[in-house]
Amino acid sequence: MMHVRSAFAQLRGRMAPMRDWRLGTRFAVSFALVAMVVIALVGSLAYNTAAFLIRTDAQTEFDTTVQNLSRNLRGPSLDPLAGGGALAVLHSRSFTFQIVTPDGGVQVQVRNKEQVRFLPVTDADHRIAAEEEPGAVHTREDSAHGEDYRIASVSLGGGSGAVQIGQRLSPTEQMLDRLATQVLGVGVAVLIGAGVAGWLIGRRVTGRLVRLTEAAEYVSSTGRLDYPVPGGDSAEGRAAGDEVGRLGNAFSAMLARLASSKEEQRRLVQNASHELRTPLTSLRTNVSVMKRFDQLPPEGRRQLVDDLQGETRELTGLVDELVQLATESREDEQPTDLELRELAERVAARTRRRTGREVSVEADGTVVHGRPGALERALSNPVENAAKFDPGGTEPIEIVVREGRVEVRDRGPGIDEQELEHIFERFYRSTSARSMPGSGLGLSMVHDIVTAHGGNVLAANRPGGGTVVGFWLPPRTG
């Protein structure tokens, strides 16, 4: 048991360096090892089967020849050395024969001045040559002239000698050696091909994994998100539909989302710092004036306090909108089907309560799919803007819903035509609104919410004065 554990420990020790190899190399080596085992098993089985069949066929041929000769010698008299005799057929690359005379001599038929090679003669062969009965057989294996032979001595009968038949084993073994060489050559070629194929497949499969690993390491070490990743919109990413291709596409999309989020965060911080600077500067100025508060007349004191309250309210509103904007993507609110009529009624009721303005709702039964809280905030903002920018208005603020199109109509001062296309930009404030409290974030939040729900925003001036601000959302069908 201890020896088995030791053997396994040694095997694990030898395989441990493979853990340090690249994934593609390990893939290719594993592929080649499996191919080598299969080739060894199949090649060994094929060679052993072929060798058995070839040797059996040679043995059968030898035995059949000897049996035929023995049977013929028991028949009518035969001159073995006659040119047309039956023994003439034994002269071949594998077979040879000779006559052993009763006195121990050897006779060999020579043709075309070929080199004469005698088969070895033993005492047992001499006894067969002296046999009275024809067709007696003695078989053995022997060597002569550096070759192995299978030899059979067949008596001629009457003590007149014997015929020795020799089958050379070298051609058979040479044939088997060539077969072994061919099997080995084919096995080596297949093994090399398997290794190359494994390397190519491993390189193709793991090459993208290596690049993904490099991208992850680059992002982790530098914090930058501009590393080119295999996948995404590249031709390779579109062509690869396997798991690695999908992983590359997902990784590329993730980096794009992170880069967009990082850019959005950077822009938000820059814009917020710019917008916060104005109320903070005003507060700092008013605070410095507070040092001379006792020296100010009563009217100046009231104006200073009103300015401080206004600035703090504006600063609080700005901070609230920044927080809402920054945390919008982190909300866990689940999308659901909701009717825009109910949404409009809630927003209208809240605006009436806060501002005292009349707000009318005209809506069909459009149903959309989205996050209720976010969509309510998207509708509340233009309604509150309509009340804020037309504080003394006498006409009602209208909310109209038709087939997914939501419009908030007012009779306020309107917006310059050149500024209409910019009002949904972050921190943008029209010329007529710059003297009023606000941060320029509200409509940009509307734009972000509506876009996230697959819709688009709209803004226009009303004939006769006022504006129409709203959005369109894809309605649910069925």
N, C-alpha and C positions, 0 to 999 in steps of 0.2 A: 504493500500500500504506500509505503514511504517512497519507493522508487517511482510509482505512478505520479504521485504529487510532485516529486522532483522533476520528472519529465515535463509535466504541464508547466511548472514554474520556469523551466528552461525555454519552453516554447513561447511562453508569454514574454520572457526576456528578449528572445530573438525578434518577436513581432513588435515590441515596444517602439523601436525607431520608426515604424510605419506611421505612428501617430504624429510624427513631426513632418511627414511628407505633405505636399500640397494635395488637395482633394482630387484634382485631376490625375495626379500621379498614382494615388492610391486606387482610383477608379480603374486606370489602365492596367496596373499590376494585378489587381483582383480579377479583372476581365481575362488577362493572359493566364493567370494561374488556373482559373476554372477551365479555360480552353485547353491548357496543357494536360490537366487531369483527364478531360474527356478524350483528347487525342491519344494519350497514353493508353487508356482503357480500350478504346476502339481499335487503335493500331495494334496493340498486343493481341487482342482477340482475333483481328483479321489475319495477322501474321501466323499465329499459332494454328488457326483453322486451315489456312492455305498450306503451311508446312506439313501438317498432318495429312491433308489430302494428297499432296505431291509425293510424300514419302510412301503413303499407302498405295498410291497408283504405281510407283516404281517397284515396290515389293510385289504387288499383284502381277505386274508385267513379268517380273523375273520368275515368280512361281508358275505362271501360266506357260512360259517358255520351257521351263524345266519339265513340267508335267507333260506337255505336248511331245517333247523330245523323248522322254521315257516311254510314252505310249507308242510312239512310232517305232522305237527300237524293239519293242516287243512284237511288232508286226513282221511283215516280210523283210528280207535282208536289205540293208541300206548301206550305200557307200558314202560315208559322211563327208568325204573330201571331194566328191564329184562336183563339177562346176555348177550343175543345176540342182544339187542336193539341198535338202532342207536346212542344213547348217549354214549355207551361204548367206542366209538372211540375217545371221547373227553378227555379221560384220557391220557395225554401226558406231556412232560416236559413243554410245553407252554400253554396247555389248561387244564382246570378243570371245573367241573359243580356240581350243587347241585339243589335239589327240594325245592321250597318254598311252604309250605302247606297253605291252606286257613286260618288256625288259627294262622299263623305267625311262625310256626315251620320250621325247616330246616332239610332235609334228604340228607345225603351224602353217596355215595357208597364207601366202604372201601375195598381195596384189598391188600393182603400180609402184613397186619398189618402196613400199611403205616401211617405216621402221618396225623391226620385229621386237615385240615385247612378249615375254613368256609369263604365264601365270605361275605362281608358286605351287609346287607339288609336294604333298606330305605323304606320310606312310598310309594314312587313311585313303588317300587317292590311289595309291598303289594297290591297296586291298580291293578297292572298287574295280580297278582295271583287271584284276585277276578273277573277278566274279564270273561264275558260269552262267548265271541267269542274267539276261539282258534287262536294262531299265532300272537297275538298282541305283539309288541316289544317295549322295552324301553332300550336305550343304554346310557352308561356314563363311565367315568374313575374315579377310586377310588384307595385307598391304603389300604392294610391289611398285617399284619405280616411283616412290613418293606419293602413291595414290592408294585410296581404300577401295576394296573390291568386295562384292558379294559373289561367292564362287560356289558352283554346284558341279559335282562329278557324277556322271551317269554312265553305268557300265554298258559295254557293247555286247557282252555275253560270250560264253565259251572261252573265257580267259583271254580274249583278243584285244583287250584294252578298254579305255573309257574316254568319253568326251567331257572336257571341262568347259563349262560356260562361265564367263566372268562379266559381271555388270559393274561398270565403273560408277562409284557413288559421287565422284567429284562434280559431274555436270549437274546432278540434282542439288548438291550443296551449293554449287555456284549460283544455280537458279534461285535458291532460297536466299543466298547472300545478296543477290541483286534485288530480290523482292524486299528484303529487310532494308536495304539502302534506299529503295524507292519509297517504302513506307515511312522511313525516317525522314527522307527529304521532303515528302509531302507534309509530314507532321510538323517539321520545322517551318516550312513555308506557311502552313495554316497557323502555327503559333505566332510567327512574325506578323502575319496578316491580322490575327486576333489582337495582338498587342497594338498594332498601328490603328486598327479600328477602334479598340478601346480608348486609345489616346485621343483619337479624333473626336469620338463621342464624348469622352470626358472633357476634352477642351471646349467642345461646343456647349455642353451642359453646364460645366462648372466655370467656364470663362465668364459667363454672366453673373454667376454667384460671386466670383472673385471681384468683379467690378462693383457689385452691390456692396460687398464687404469693404472695399476701398472707399466707396462713397460714404458708408456709415462711419468709418474711422475718420475720414476727412471732416465730416460734419461734426463728429464728437470732439475732435481735437481743435478745430478752428472755430466752430460755431457758425461757419458760413454755410449758406444753403444754395450756392451757385454751382455745385459739382454736377457735371453731366452724368446722368444715370441712364443705363440701358433700359429702354422701354419708353413709356410715355407716348409722345407723338412721333418718335423715330420710326424708320422703316423696320428696324429690327423688332421694336416693341409691337408694331402692328402685325408683323409676320409670325411672331412667337405666340402661340396660343396655349402653350403648356403651362405647368405650374410656375416654372422659373420666369417665363415671360409675364405671367400675371403678377408675380411678386415684383418684378421690375416696374411694371406699370403702376402698381399700387404704391411702391416706394417713390417713384417719380411724382405721382399725384400728391403723396404726403408731403414731399419736399416743396412742391409748388404751393400747397396750402399753408405750410409753415412760413415760406417766404412771403406769401401774400399777407399772412397774419402779422409777421414781423414788420413788413412795410406799413401795414395799416396802423400798427401800434406806434411806429416811429412818427408817422404823419399825425396821429392823434395827439401824441405828446408835444410835437412841435406846434400844432395849431392851438392846443389847449394852453400851452405856455404863452403863446401870443395873445390869446383872448383873455387869459387871466391877468396879464400884465396891466391892462387898462383899468379895471376896477380896483386892483391892488394899488396902483399908482394914485388913483383918486382917494382911496382910503388912507394911504400914507399922508397925502397932502392934508386931508381933513383932520387926521389925528394930530399932525403938527400944529394945525390951527387950534385944536382943542387946548393946547398949552396956554392960549390967550383967551380961553372961553369966558373968563370973568370980565375981560375988557370989551367983549362984544356987546352990541346993543341987543335988546330982546328979539328984534326981527332977525338979526344975523344969527343969534343962537338957534332960533327955530329953523332957519334955513340950513344951518350946519347939521342939526340933528336929522332933518328930513333927508339931506344928502347922504348922511351916514346910513340911515335906514334903507334908502333906495339902493345904495351901493351894496350893502350886505344882502338885500333881497336878490339883486341881480347876480351877485357872486354865489349865493346859495343855489339859485336856479341853474346857473352855469355848471356848478359842481354836480348837481343832481343829474343834469342831462349828460354830463361826461361819464358819470358812473353808469347810467343806463346804457349809454352807447358802448362803453367798454365791456359791460357784462352781458350784452345782448346775446352773443354767441355761446354763453355759458349757461343759459337758462335751460332747465330740464322740462319745460312745459311740453307736453305731448300734443302733436297735431290731432285735430278732430274735425268732424263736419259741423259747421255752424251756419246759421242763417244770418245774412247781412242785415236784414230788417231788425232783428233783436239787437244786434251790435249797434246799429245806428240809434235805436231808441235809448239804450243805456247811455251812450255818449251825449245825446241831446238832453236827457234828464239831468245829467251831471253838469253840463254847461249852463242850463237854466238856473240851477241851484247856485252855482259859483258866481255867475255874472249878472243874473237877472234878465238876460236877453231872451227874446223869443227865438226858439229853434224849431223849425218844422221838418218833418220826415216824410218823404214820399218814396216808398220802396216796394219792389216786387218780392217774390219768394226765392231769390237767388241764394243758393247754398254753395259755400266754398269749403275747401279743406285747408286747415292751417292752425296756428297757435292762437287761441282766443285772446290772450293777454297782449301779445305783440300786435295783432291786428286792431285791437281796441285802441292801443296807443297810436297806431298809424292813423286812425280816423280822428282821434281826439286832438291831435296836434293842429291840423288845418282848421278845425272848428274853433279851437281856442285862439288861433291866430286871427280868424275872422272877427272874433269878439274883441281882441286886443287892438287890432288896427282900425277898428270902427267903433270906438267906445261910445259915441253919442248916437249911433245909428238907430233909426226907428223901424226900418224894415227887418223882417225876420231873416235869420241865417237859415239857409235851406240845405238839407241833406237829401240827395236824390240817388237812388240805387236802381239801376236797370241792367240786367243780364251781366252781372259782375262788374259793371262800371259804377264807381262811387264818386260823386261830385259834391263838393262843399261850395256853395254859392253865397257871396256876400255883396254888399253895396258899398264897400270901403273905397279907399283912395285908388286902388288898382296898382299895377306894377308896370314899370317902363318895359316896352316890348323887347328892348335889347337885353333886359335883365331876366326875362322869363326863363330862358334856358339855363340860368345859373342858380336859381333859387333852391334847387335840391343839392347844391354842393355844400360840403361841410364848412361851417363858419362863414358862409356867404350871407351878407345882409344887403338888401336893396337900399338905394339912396334914400328913399322915403322912410325907411325903417331904422336908419342908423341913429336917429335921435331918440328912439324908443327903447325900453328895456328888452333884452333878448341876447341870445348867444349865437344864433345862426346854425344851431345844431338840430333843431326840431325837424325841419323838412328833410334834412339829410338822413335822419333816423327813419322817417317815413319811406324814403327811397330804399334804404337798406332792407327794411322789413318787407316791403312789397316785392323787391327783386328776389329776396330769399324765398318767397312764396310763388315764384314763377310769373309775376305780373309786371306792370310798368306804371310809372307815375305820369301825371298830366297837369298842366297849368295853362291858363289863358285868361285874358281880360274879357269881362262881360260887356255886351252891348248896353249902353246906358250907364256904365260905371260899375266898378267892382271887379272881383276876380272869381274864377272857377279853379279850384285846386282839388285834386283827388288822385285816384288810381284805378287800375283795372286788374282784376284777379280772375284766373280761369275758373268758371263755374263748374260744379259737379253735375254730371249728366247721369241719367238713369236712376 
